Amino acid sequence: MVRLVLFDIDGTLIHTAGAGVRAFGRALATQFQVPELTESVNFAGRTDTGLAREFFLKHGIAPTPENFRQFFDCYVYWLDHMLSFATGEICPGVWRLIYELQRLPQPPTIGLLTGNIRLGAEIKLRRFNLWEFFTTGAFADDHEDRNQIAFVARERGANLLQQNLRGDEIVVIGDTPLDIKCGRAIDARVLAVATGGSTLAELKAHKPDWAVTDLQKVKARELCLQ
C-alpha cells in the first residue's frame, strides 16, 4: 500500500501562464542587469537554484550565498506580483485526485517534490488554493540536484509517518523525464502526466509505471491499492 504521494508543481498541478519564468527574468534584470533572455532556456524539470547558478555563471556573476539570497528575494517579490495578474490554471483532474486520495481507507500522506524553492512553491500554490493540502515536501532550497531533492522528500515523509518507507510505498507524480528520473532515484513508482513539458510518447519512452494524458485518467485506488 502506498504511504506517500509526492507531486511536482509546474505542469503537473498548475500552469502559471509563464509567471515563474518572467519573474526569473525580471529578478536577473533588476538585481544584476542581465537581459531578460530566459525564454530561450528550458525550465521544465529543472531546479530554481540550479537555473540561477547557470545564469550566474553564464553572465559572470559569482554564485555566492549573498547573490543567491539577493536574487531569490527579488524573484519571490516578482513572482507574487505577476501571479496576481496571470491567467494560470489548475491542471485537469488535480482536485478530484487529491479528493480521492484523502478518502481512501488508509489515505497516504500527500507531499511535494519540486524544483521550486519553498517560498516560490508556496506563493504559486496559494494562488490556486492548493498549498494547504500538502503536509510535507522537498524543494530547491534543499539541494540543486533534483534526485537529491527526492531523497530529502522521502526522508521527511518517513519522519512524518514515523516509519521507514520502501520504494513501492511511494508514488512520484510529474510531467517531465526528469521527474521520472528522480522518482526512480528513490525506487518509487512513477506516474507521468502529459500536461506540462513533455508529450505522452516522450514520457512513455522513459518507462514510468503509469503514463496518462492528464490526471482525470487515473484513480487514486489504481495508484495506492495495487
C-alpha positions as a Python dict, from the first residue, in 0.01 Angstrom:
ca = {
    (1, 'M'): (0, 0, 0),
    (2, 'V'): (125, 349, -85),
    (3, 'R'): (206, 566, 217),
    (4, 'L'): (344, 878, 44),
    (5, 'V'): (239, 1055, -277),
    (6, 'L'): (474, 1330, -400),
    (7, 'F'): (362, 1584, -660),
    (8, 'D'): (566, 1805, -888),
    (9, 'I'): (414, 2154, -925),
    (10, 'D'): (461, 2327, -1262),
    (11, 'G'): (290, 2139, -1542),
    (12, 'T'): (164, 1873, -1302),
    (13, 'L'): (-54, 2061, -1052),
    (14, 'I'): (-76, 2405, -1212),
    (15, 'H'): (10, 2627, -1505),
    (16, 'T'): (115, 2982, -1419),
    (17, 'A'): (99, 3119, -1775),
    (18, 'G'): (474, 3182, -1765),
    (19, 'A'): (471, 3392, -1447),
    (20, 'G'): (759, 3196, -1293),
    (21, 'V'): (982, 3234, -1598),
    (22, 'R'): (903, 3606, -1627),
    (23, 'A'): (974, 3659, -1256),
    (24, 'F'): (1309, 3483, -1300),
    (25, 'G'): (1399, 3713, -1586),
    (26, 'R'): (1284, 4026, -1407),
    (27, 'A'): (1487, 3940, -1097),
    (28, 'L'): (1801, 3887, -1306),
    (29, 'A'): (1745, 4219, -1481),
    (30, 'T'): (1661, 4409, -1164),
    (31, 'Q'): (1941, 4281, -944),
    (32, 'F'): (2220, 4203, -1190),
    (33, 'Q'): (2135, 4399, -1507),
    (34, 'V'): (2113, 4077, -1709),
    (35, 'P'): (1895, 4098, -2023),
    (36, 'E'): (1567, 3907, -1987),
    (37, 'L'): (1657, 3621, -2220),
    (38, 'T'): (1503, 3341, -2013),
    (39, 'E'): (1262, 3244, -2293),
    (40, 'S'): (1545, 3055, -2465),
    (41, 'V'): (1607, 2835, -2158),
    (42, 'N'): (1414, 2515, -2086),
    (43, 'F'): (1285, 2540, -1729),
    (44, 'A'): (1089, 2212, -1734),
    (45, 'G'): (1201, 1972, -1461),
    (46, 'R'): (1490, 2198, -1355),
    (47, 'T'): (1560, 2340, -1009),
    (48, 'D'): (1541, 2711, -931),
    (49, 'T'): (1881, 2705, -763),
    (50, 'G'): (2041, 2514, -1050),
    (51, 'L'): (1894, 2756, -1302),
    (52, 'A'): (2011, 3057, -1102),
    (53, 'R'): (2363, 2914, -1086),
    (54, 'E'): (2358, 2854, -1463),
    (55, 'F'): (2257, 3216, -1530),
    (56, 'F'): (2515, 3347, -1282),
    (57, 'L'): (2800, 3156, -1445),
    (58, 'K'): (2685, 3247, -1796),
    (59, 'H'): (2690, 3618, -1713),
    (60, 'G'): (3000, 3627, -1493),
    (61, 'I'): (2813, 3666, -1163),
    (62, 'A'): (2976, 3500, -865),
    (63, 'P'): (2749, 3219, -730),
    (64, 'T'): (2789, 3335, -370),
    (65, 'P'): (2531, 3281, -95),
    (66, 'E'): (2471, 3657, -90),
    (67, 'N'): (2400, 3669, -463),
    (68, 'F'): (2162, 3373, -438),
    (69, 'R'): (1982, 3543, -148),
    (70, 'Q'): (1963, 3874, -333),
    (71, 'F'): (1831, 3704, -646),
    (72, 'F'): (1565, 3491, -475),
    (73, 'D'): (1444, 3774, -253),
    (74, 'C'): (1375, 3969, -570),
    (75, 'Y'): (1236, 3664, -756),
    (76, 'V'): (966, 3589, -499),
    (77, 'Y'): (859, 3953, -498),
    (78, 'W'): (810, 3950, -875),
    (79, 'L'): (653, 3604, -871),
    (80, 'D'): (388, 3713, -623),
    (81, 'H'): (323, 4028, -823),
    (82, 'M'): (300, 3854, -1160),
    (83, 'L'): (78, 3573, -1033),
    (84, 'S'): (-178, 3831, -923),
    (85, 'F'): (-228, 3913, -1292),
    (86, 'A'): (-153, 3574, -1453),
    (87, 'T'): (-426, 3376, -1625),
    (88, 'G'): (-299, 3044, -1492),
    (89, 'E'): (-500, 2735, -1407),
    (90, 'I'): (-508, 2411, -1213),
    (91, 'C'): (-434, 2111, -1435),
    (92, 'P'): (-723, 1877, -1521),
    (93, 'G'): (-803, 1614, -1262),
    (94, 'V'): (-595, 1761, -977),
    (95, 'W'): (-886, 1841, -744),
    (96, 'R'): (-1051, 1505, -799),
    (97, 'L'): (-732, 1304, -743),
    (98, 'I'): (-649, 1489, -421),
    (99, 'Y'): (-1008, 1436, -302),
    (100, 'E'): (-989, 1064, -380),
    (101, 'L'): (-651, 1024, -208),
    (102, 'Q'): (-785, 1186, 107),
    (103, 'R'): (-1081, 948, 115),
    (104, 'L'): (-902, 617, 74),
    (105, 'P'): (-948, 374, 367),
    (106, 'Q'): (-586, 444, 467),
    (107, 'P'): (-506, 777, 297),
    (108, 'P'): (-143, 839, 206),
    (109, 'T'): (50, 1146, 313),
    (110, 'I'): (44, 1398, 28),
    (111, 'G'): (360, 1599, -32),
    (112, 'L'): (564, 1794, -285),
    (113, 'L'): (878, 1704, -478),
    (114, 'T'): (965, 2013, -676),
    (115, 'G'): (1244, 2217, -828),
    (116, 'N'): (1085, 2534, -691),
    (117, 'I'): (1232, 2699, -384),
    (118, 'R'): (995, 2654, -92),
    (119, 'L'): (862, 3010, -82),
    (120, 'G'): (813, 3009, -458),
    (121, 'A'): (617, 2683, -430),
    (122, 'E'): (401, 2829, -156),
    (123, 'I'): (330, 3151, -350),
    (124, 'K'): (229, 2953, -659),
    (125, 'L'): (7, 2702, -479),
    (126, 'R'): (-160, 2958, -253),
    (127, 'R'): (-259, 3147, -568),
    (128, 'F'): (-468, 2840, -661),
    (129, 'N'): (-577, 2743, -305),
    (130, 'L'): (-372, 2422, -311),
    (131, 'W'): (-93, 2483, -60),
    (132, 'E'): (-276, 2355, 248),
    (133, 'F'): (-324, 2005, 103),
    (134, 'F'): (48, 1922, 122),
    (135, 'T'): (185, 1821, 460),
    (136, 'T'): (548, 1760, 363),
    (137, 'G'): (785, 1817, 75),
    (138, 'A'): (1131, 1894, -54),
    (139, 'F'): (1244, 2191, -258),
    (140, 'A'): (1530, 2355, -444),
    (141, 'D'): (1640, 2513, -115),
    (142, 'D'): (1731, 2161, -4),
    (143, 'H'): (1956, 2077, -300),
    (144, 'E'): (2029, 2190, -656),
    (145, 'D'): (2006, 1832, -786),
    (146, 'R'): (1652, 1701, -840),
    (147, 'N'): (1747, 1344, -746),
    (148, 'Q'): (1886, 1461, -413),
    (149, 'I'): (1566, 1655, -351),
    (150, 'A'): (1381, 1323, -392),
    (151, 'F'): (1589, 1167, -114),
    (152, 'V'): (1504, 1460, 114),
    (153, 'A'): (1134, 1424, 31),
    (154, 'R'): (1142, 1053, 114),
    (155, 'E'): (1323, 1116, 443),
    (156, 'R'): (1079, 1388, 550),
    (157, 'G'): (783, 1170, 460),
    (158, 'A'): (927, 882, 660),
    (159, 'N'): (990, 1108, 960),
    (160, 'L'): (635, 1240, 946),
    (161, 'L'): (492, 889, 925),
    (162, 'Q'): (741, 763, 1184),
    (163, 'Q'): (829, 461, 973),
    (164, 'N'): (1079, 365, 706),
    (165, 'L'): (942, 374, 353),
    (166, 'R'): (1012, 123, 81),
    (167, 'G'): (1020, 246, -276),
    (168, 'D'): (693, 71, -360),
    (169, 'E'): (522, 267, -81),
    (170, 'I'): (593, 598, -262),
    (171, 'V'): (439, 740, -579),
    (172, 'V'): (600, 1035, -757),
    (173, 'I'): (378, 1232, -998),
    (174, 'G'): (538, 1460, -1256),
    (175, 'D'): (528, 1584, -1614),
    (176, 'T'): (887, 1552, -1743),
    (177, 'P'): (1150, 1280, -1787),
    (178, 'L'): (1345, 1444, -1505),
    (179, 'D'): (1051, 1377, -1271),
    (180, 'I'): (1060, 1012, -1375),
    (181, 'K'): (1435, 1002, -1317),
    (182, 'C'): (1417, 1148, -966),
    (183, 'G'): (1135, 910, -875),
    (184, 'R'): (1349, 617, -985),
    (185, 'A'): (1639, 753, -778),
    (186, 'I'): (1441, 663, -464),
    (187, 'D'): (1294, 345, -618),
    (188, 'A'): (946, 499, -613),
    (189, 'R'): (668, 417, -852),
    (190, 'V'): (612, 697, -1102),
    (191, 'L'): (301, 842, -1264),
    (192, 'A'): (390, 1060, -1564),
    (193, 'V'): (131, 1309, -1683),
    (194, 'A'): (145, 1489, -2018),
    (195, 'T'): (6, 1823, -1903),
    (196, 'G'): (339, 2004, -1896),
    (197, 'G'): (671, 1995, -2069),
    (198, 'S'): (660, 1657, -2248),
    (199, 'T'): (433, 1461, -2476),
    (200, 'L'): (280, 1130, -2373),
    (201, 'A'): (510, 946, -2615),
    (202, 'E'): (819, 1118, -2472),
    (203, 'L'): (715, 1024, -2120),
    (204, 'K'): (641, 661, -2211),
    (205, 'A'): (990, 630, -2360),
    (206, 'H'): (1129, 674, -2007),
    (207, 'K'): (918, 383, -1878),
    (208, 'P'): (715, 524, -1588),
    (209, 'D'): (476, 287, -1411),
    (210, 'W'): (183, 485, -1549),
    (211, 'A'): (161, 747, -1823),
    (212, 'V'): (-158, 946, -1883),
    (213, 'T'): (-262, 1250, -2081),
    (214, 'D'): (-395, 1419, -1765),
    (215, 'L'): (-487, 1331, -1408),
    (216, 'Q'): (-850, 1280, -1499),
    (217, 'K'): (-735, 947, -1647),
    (218, 'V'): (-618, 790, -1320),
    (219, 'K'): (-793, 685, -999),
    (220, 'A'): (-644, 707, -652),
    (221, 'R'): (-717, 338, -591),
    (222, 'E'): (-516, 244, -900),
    (223, 'L'): (-215, 430, -760),
    (224, 'C'): (-233, 331, -397),
    (225, 'L'): (-409, -1, -351),
    (226, 'Q'): (-241, -227, -606),
}
